[in-house]
């Protein structure tokens, strides 16, 4: 059965056929987004079958009148930690008010996640993915990293795999307290038995590479984690350069990681390395098999009251930028891609078009996915319908529930 979505006031496709770019050009609203005014989309068998002006749309079995609303590719949230247990709202409140807090930070989440039943973890993860879908996110990546023991890491990933194909083994999130005096032993666990138990449920391996944080991992440790994951058939991504201009970007480029996430503190050499990782590639808009994307997570800077990454510096150097939520119970518990887009525009001076591209096509590139993040013919029919006439409203009306409908694999979600 084919479905015609018609009377679309503004359609964003990221499709070069309609002027979409492999990266958005700075210059004006919508530049590079492959926009069509007064548009229609035909969906068939879960895929995009046709896009263009409504006046020339082919016939379909069913027609849906979208009454002038704006339609976007579903958001691709390429970085989240949405399988966990526990509550850290008091930690957040203390951070905001400058009160001392001794609640344990991430160790609090690790203890609660280890103690939680599989059903409780699954229910929370499911609820968060549903919450994301309601805000227009149709593809989400989910990491382990709150188990930090073999059984709990594997349990987190089994549950994550029920929710998304984009699952990431992050045993090397932090060194748990019981290994604080024997980091080498924890590294052997992460690269040995824990990896073996987790790899069947994961697509990606990740590491929190941050020498400035005593419980995170330095360059050599991070390299060992990524190398072990790659040997096990996983693809690499890196948490790097969040708190200092550390080795994360360098390492990510060295191992061919799809993305380095945070990128708050970068040297000129880091920016050059990220740009260089894309040199000589043709811009198909997909990013599949390409270099390392810089994934920015401004909801974290918001929720930790920290300086934002310099998005303009990356864009000026030609580095593809993705935006993601990093939804997690500690440093930032927002699941909202529209909020992230608004932050990117207000706080990082990305244009609304750049921010939307980064939240869709950029996220797809960060996951090396060619079938999402755009509405080219053949793409997954994952669409977000805004109760607004244009994509500008995402940043123009922050905090407002603008998502009217979400379509996932060609069906109303
Ligand atoms: Zn993270």
Boltz pocket constraint, residues with backbone or C-beta under 6 A from the ligand:
constraints:
  - pocket:
      binder: B
      contacts: [[A, 79], [A, 80], [A, 81], [A, 239], [A, 326], [A, 328]]
      max_distance: 6.0
